[in-house]
Amino acid sequence: MLAKVLSSAILGIDAYIVEVECHITGSKLPKFVTVGLPEGAVRESKERVMAAIQNSGYAFPMKYITVNLAPADIRKEGSAFDLPIAVGLLAAVGDVSTQYLNKLLLLGELALDGSLRPIKGALPVAICAKEKGIKGLILPTENAQESSVVDGIKVVGADSLQEVIDILNGELEKEVKSIDLSRYFEQQKNYTLDFSDVKGQEQVKRAMEVAAAGGHNVILVGPPGSGKTMLSKRLPSILPDLTLQEALETTKIHSVSGMMPEGIGLIGVRPFRSPHHTISDAGLIGGGAVPRPGEVSLAHHGVLFLDELPEFKKNVLEVLRQPLESGDVTIARAAMSLNYPARFMMVASMNPCPCGFATDPHHECTCTSQMIQKYMSRISGPLMDRIDIHIDVPAVQFSELSEKEAGEPSIKVRKRVQQARETQLGRFSNVNNMYANAQMETKQIKDYCALSEASSTLLKTAMEKLGLSARAYDRILKVSRTIADLEGEKSILPVHVSEAIQYRSLDRKLWLA
């Protein structure tokens, strides 16, 4: 007796079709064997399947059972194969009709009582099913909304193994889950934090606006309590709105990681990830025995915030260099090599010294110059080279804190940022995977960041008088181009260069003199 059921599994952030073959024979002693490179959770599925079948009122076939997960040369992991294995066994003994088994994908984790529990990766599975011409999905009800984001495929949510059996046997009709994707996407665009909450710090807000407009990485330097974290958390609210394609990419990553918010089928706002400084390199970049996306991938199309940057382990910070440069992460293992997208804005914060008060006029700094130099040297030159904007965040004065009038709301700032980004999109329309000034290479800098004689003279003077490093030169040009875009200027004027120079405070070594 043989039955075949279509299912799916995740590889990286994409799904592929898995054919679950169930063979039952009475010529050997009773045994349940799963083949096809199953990992721990898949091997354990036989116990869950046996209990779920019996508790759903069906007789479990006490014979020699072989379950093959094809293709057999790719490792399978997770609990989503419980449902297709159970249905396959019942189809092999004649309790389930095989009429629709080659037209539908089945996924779901079974509880011992036969109820269905949610799975990871429902969105990539739905996308894969559509690409392969499969007509529909049956999966846990909790995953139905996420899968229904994909247009052109029928999605049915079920609560138990018995419901799935009744659906396949034609004894139960359930409503096909569907949503108006455009309308649903618009409803998800809701930021709870706003720039108007921040008192004072107008100069810092301006720098954050410039960073958002050009996609520039940022480091904020200031004493404790000056608002570095508060400002960083509000940065996503002034970034350009997610496009539908970006939202789908972001949702796929969160889906395969099992981090989709409950009741949400599509992530409509830019993610904000803030890992603790004790995080490992695998947690930040991704990896593990069974590779999983790390924090840099979860921040795809959003913001990665590293609070107290010097407190992170040096080897952890160094792994950031690849994703900051290329916008993706490659995880290599003996059996496979996976690629995860990781195009994000990095925002870091730090104190100016170990005690935190080197730049605070109201508190005395207790650090020696050697202590400060050692503290600053925890951040390597190659990593600092990838940060375009350095922002000094001063302590907030009481007069600013006590102001009753709210600051400029995020929606107004976002409108200016959006206009600047549209200018950049037009500029880089002929360049693949380039959408912001921060991504410019040498050729684009030469083509689009030409300086007038006055601007060039100003930059030369700054390089010599302020002791700016050579690596700051390109960064200043990129930031100047962004400032000009915000002002709607085609040429880079001296005032734009002057403002960009202000955003290189760490190159001037203010605390090491």
Buried (B, 14 or more C-beta within 10 A) or exposed (E): BEBBBBBBBBBBBBBBBBBBBBBBEEEEEEEBEBEBBBEEBBBBBBEBBBBBBEBBEBEBBEBBBBBBBBBBEBBBBBBBBBBBBBBBBBBBBEBBBBEBBEEBBBBBBBBEEBBBBBBBBBBBBBBBBBEEEBBBBBBBBBBBBBBBBBEEBBBBBBBBBBBBBBBBEEEBEBEBBBBEBEEBBEEBEEBEBBBBBBBBBEEBBBBBBBBBBBBBBBBBBBBEEBBBBBBBBBBBBBBBBBEBEBBBBBBBBBBBBEEBEEEBBBBBBBBBBBBEBEBBBBBBBBBEEEBBBBBBBBBBBBBBBBBBBBBBBEEBBBBBBBBBEEBBBEBEEEEEEBBBBBBBBBBBBBBBBBBBBBBBEEBEBEBEEEBBBEBBEBBEEBBBBBBBBBBBBBBBEEEEEEEEEEBBBBEEBBEBBBBBBEBBEEBBEEEEEBBBBBBBEEEBBEEBBEBEEEBBEBBEEBBEEBEBBEBBBBBBBBBBBBBBBBEEEEEBBBBBBBBBBBBBBBBBBBBEE
